[in-house]
Amino acid sequence: MNPVRPVAAVLAVVIRDARLLLVRRANPPDQGRWGYPGGRIEWGEPFRDAALRELMEETGIAADSPELIDVLDFIEADAAGTLAHHFAMIAVACRWRSGEGEAADDALETGWFTLPEVERMGRAASDKVGVIARRALRLPPSD
């Protein structure tokens, strides 16, 4: 029997011309909400490589120079209080190289957003999208 464990995953945070790249998720968790391109790290894959791979798979955008921003826990329980998801999300800043962003893989659409636009999304965005944006932009937390 395999024990249940947290899932290690990456978020590729790309900033271009003061805009952040977001995708609208096609699948759970957070289906229909805006967030950073990303997904599970494959067995034996370094997290930096996983961020660049997930970015390319979901958006067609090529990037390089992946750098750690932060690691965040996303832990959710179902209505009965049973643990439903536990992801250790590694947020990685990636330097844009080419591509405009076209939805592919498990993304419904892509878009480039300013920080104020991201912060106004509310529940249309995944949890902590604004927090990660501020850390990527090296800004203090908002009040």
C-alpha positions as CSV (number, residue, x, y, z in Angstrom):
1,M,0.0,0.0,0.0
2,N,1.4,3.4,-1.0
3,P,1.1,6.2,1.6
4,V,-0.7,9.4,0.5
5,R,1.8,12.1,0.0
6,P,1.9,15.8,-1.0
7,V,2.4,16.3,-4.8
8,A,5.3,18.4,-5.9
9,A,4.4,20.8,-8.7
10,V,5.7,23.9,-10.3
11,L,4.3,27.3,-11.3
12,A,6.0,29.1,-14.1
13,V,5.8,32.9,-13.5
14,V,6.7,34.9,-16.6
15,I,6.8,38.7,-16.6
16,R,7.0,40.6,-19.9
17,D,6.7,44.3,-20.3
18,A,5.4,44.6,-16.7
19,R,2.6,42.0,-17.4
20,L,2.3,38.6,-15.9
21,L,1.3,35.5,-17.9
22,L,-1.7,33.6,-16.6
23,V,-3.7,30.7,-17.9
24,R,-7.3,29.8,-17.2
25,R,-7.3,26.2,-16.0
26,A,-9.2,23.5,-17.9
27,N,-9.0,20.8,-15.2
28,P,-9.3,20.5,-11.4
29,P,-8.1,21.7,-9.1
30,D,-9.1,25.3,-9.8
31,Q,-10.8,24.5,-13.1
32,G,-12.0,27.7,-14.8
33,R,-9.8,30.0,-12.6
34,W,-6.8,32.0,-13.7
35,G,-3.3,31.0,-12.4
36,Y,0.2,30.4,-13.5
37,P,1.1,27.7,-16.1
38,G,2.4,24.7,-14.3
39,G,1.9,21.2,-13.2
40,R,3.4,18.1,-11.6
41,I,7.1,17.5,-11.6
42,E,8.0,14.3,-13.4
43,W,10.0,11.5,-11.8
44,G,13.7,12.5,-11.9
45,E,13.0,16.0,-13.4
46,P,14.6,19.0,-11.7
47,F,12.0,21.6,-10.7
48,R,13.6,24.3,-13.0
49,D,13.3,22.0,-16.0
50,A,9.7,21.1,-15.0
51,A,8.7,24.8,-14.9
52,L,10.1,25.4,-18.4
53,R,8.5,22.2,-19.8
54,E,5.1,23.0,-18.3
55,L,5.2,26.6,-19.6
56,M,5.9,25.3,-23.1
57,E,3.3,22.6,-22.9
58,E,0.5,24.9,-21.7
59,T,1.3,28.1,-23.6
60,G,3.9,27.5,-26.3
61,I,6.1,30.1,-24.7
62,A,9.9,29.5,-24.5
63,A,11.7,30.8,-21.5
64,D,15.0,30.4,-19.7
65,S,16.8,31.4,-16.5
66,P,14.4,29.8,-14.0
67,E,14.8,31.0,-10.5
68,L,13.0,30.0,-7.3
69,I,10.5,32.6,-6.0
70,D,8.9,30.6,-3.2
71,V,7.3,27.3,-2.2
72,L,3.7,27.4,-1.2
73,D,1.4,24.7,0.2
74,F,-2.1,24.3,-1.3
75,I,-4.1,22.1,1.0
76,E,-7.8,21.6,0.5
77,A,-10.4,19.5,2.2
78,D,-13.7,18.3,0.8
79,A,-17.1,19.2,2.3
80,A,-16.8,16.3,4.8
81,G,-13.4,17.6,6.0
82,T,-11.4,14.8,4.3
83,L,-8.1,16.0,2.7
84,A,-8.8,16.3,-1.0
85,H,-5.6,17.9,-2.4
86,H,-2.1,18.7,-1.0
87,F,0.3,20.3,-3.5
88,A,3.7,21.8,-2.6
89,M,3.8,24.4,-5.4
90,I,7.3,25.7,-6.3
91,A,6.9,29.1,-7.9
92,V,9.6,29.7,-10.4
93,A,10.4,33.0,-12.2
94,C,11.2,32.3,-15.9
95,R,12.7,34.8,-18.3
96,W,10.5,35.2,-21.4
97,R,12.3,34.4,-24.7
98,S,9.6,33.9,-27.4
99,G,5.9,33.2,-28.0
100,E,2.8,35.1,-27.3
101,G,0.9,32.4,-25.4
102,E,-1.6,30.1,-26.9
103,A,-3.8,27.8,-24.8
104,A,-2.8,24.1,-25.0
105,D,-2.6,21.0,-22.8
106,D,-4.8,21.8,-19.8
107,A,-5.2,25.6,-20.4
108,L,-8.4,27.1,-21.7
109,E,-6.9,30.5,-22.5
110,T,-3.9,32.6,-21.8
111,G,-3.5,36.3,-21.0
112,W,-1.0,38.9,-20.0
113,F,-2.1,41.0,-17.0
114,T,-0.8,43.9,-15.0
115,L,-0.4,43.5,-11.2
116,P,-3.5,45.7,-10.6
117,E,-5.5,43.5,-13.0
118,V,-4.3,40.4,-11.2
119,E,-5.2,41.8,-7.8
120,R,-8.7,42.7,-9.0
121,M,-9.5,39.1,-10.2
122,G,-10.6,38.0,-6.7
123,R,-12.1,34.5,-6.9
124,A,-11.6,34.3,-10.7
125,A,-8.0,33.6,-9.8
126,S,-6.4,30.7,-7.9
127,D,-5.4,31.4,-4.3
128,K,-2.1,33.3,-3.8
129,V,-1.8,34.4,-7.5
130,G,-1.4,38.0,-6.3
131,V,1.0,37.0,-3.5
132,I,3.2,35.2,-6.0
133,A,3.0,38.1,-8.5
134,R,4.2,40.6,-5.8
135,R,7.0,38.3,-4.8
136,A,8.0,37.8,-8.5
137,L,8.0,41.6,-9.0
138,R,9.9,42.0,-5.6
139,L,7.1,44.2,-4.1
140,P,6.0,44.2,-0.5
141,P,2.8,42.4,0.4
142,S,-0.4,44.4,-0.1
143,D,-2.5,45.3,2.9
